[in-house]
Amino acid sequence: MPTDTLPMPKGTIKINNPPPQPIIGPPPKSQKYKGVKHTIMVMSGKGGVGKSTVSVNLAVTLANQSLKTGLIDADINGPDDPKMLGADNEKLYAQGDKILPVKTRYGVDLVSMGFILPTEDTAVIWRGALRHKAIQQFLEDVMWGERDYVIIDMPPGTGDEALSVSQLIDADGVVIVVTPQDIALLDAKKAINFANQLKVPVLGIVENMSGFICPHCGQTVDIFKRGGGEKAAEAYGVPFLGRIPLVAELVEKSDQGIPAVVYSEEMRKIFDEIARKVREQVEKKPHSGTDSSM
Ligand SMILES: Nc1ncnc2c1ncn2[C@@H]1O[C@H](COP(=O)(O)OP(=O)(O)OP(=O)(O)O)[C@@H](O)[C@H]1O
């Protein structure tokens, strides 16, 4: 039985912890979660490109394939995943010193900062060291049990927070989300360089917001151009995982907590294909998921 909720004060959280100390020596050694077979990071070179949308729909797709799936919303500034999974009224519980993930109605278990912030619009103003600690706790102290997949919805971009997360977890690979403009080449490059530096395999690129499907006439309009993600995949020699159209309905349904793969046959096909390509790559490798103490 859960024993405690994690209490937080109302309003803006300001915590004046001591200034962060310089990190001396090598970064913490990343480890596999005990009992978790595969951990996949979903990241992007910049914010707002659809990382959470891809993370949530990929996680629901895997769960629909009868795989035990967890999702970590590691974006502590804008934790959107509880809302996208219709779980924004839930609370996170702790058992002993472990966090129990929230069970969502789509078969995906979720941990997110969103569960411990008192209101949706509460801003998190934390200094570097405490942010790192929060991320670390999310990553290390979750009671996942036996899992086939844990998807990590990474903090946006390739900055300090993304680095903190990546250094703590020995992920099987990274899925990179880009938008279809030519600038996607640059954004993908940043994310690929980041993954290469961390020696995490790039599983491929997803092009999101690719062609707007008009809700009235059904015609496709390439508002943000098209093909940037595929070009980037070709240019950097990584797999192209798929193209997700820009659909007006997606925003509304997302806000209502209904992931696209739940109501759209087209989205189900797209994400089935993305999941197939991801699984093909990670499941052929031997895993060491049950070997560590994490
Ligand atoms: N294919 C799409 N069609 C329509 N709207 C989309 C699509 N993908 C994402 N969106 C919308 O765009 C907004 C940003 O998406 P999302 O939150 O997934 O991006 P993000 O990269 O996780 O953002 P952040 O960097 O802020 O964490 C959301 O309102 C989402 O519903």
The ligand as an ORCA input file, in Angstrom:
! r2SCAN-3c Opt
* xyz 0 1
  N       1.318     16.147    -35.298
  C       0.743     17.097    -34.601
  N      -0.407     17.676    -35.048
  C      -0.994     18.673    -34.343
  N      -0.525     19.157    -33.196
  C       0.599     18.619    -32.705
  C       1.290     17.560    -33.368
  N       2.376     17.231    -32.630
  C       2.358     18.024    -31.536
  N       1.295     18.855    -31.588
  C       0.926     19.877    -30.597
  O       2.026     20.786    -30.484
  C       2.227     21.157    -29.128
  C       3.642     20.771    -28.715
  O       3.737     19.347    -28.741
  P       4.528     18.554    -27.627
  O       4.137     19.022    -26.271
  O       4.365     17.118    -27.943
  O       5.990     19.049    -27.964
  P       7.331     18.961    -27.075
  O       8.449     18.882    -28.022
  O       7.205     17.865    -26.083
  O       7.286     20.341    -26.333
  P       8.262     20.836    -25.137
  O       9.585     21.067    -25.756
  O       7.595     22.088    -24.686
  O       8.276     19.743    -24.099
  C       1.142     20.459    -28.333
  O       0.058     21.336    -28.184
  C       0.720     19.292    -29.217
  O      -0.614     18.884    -29.018
*
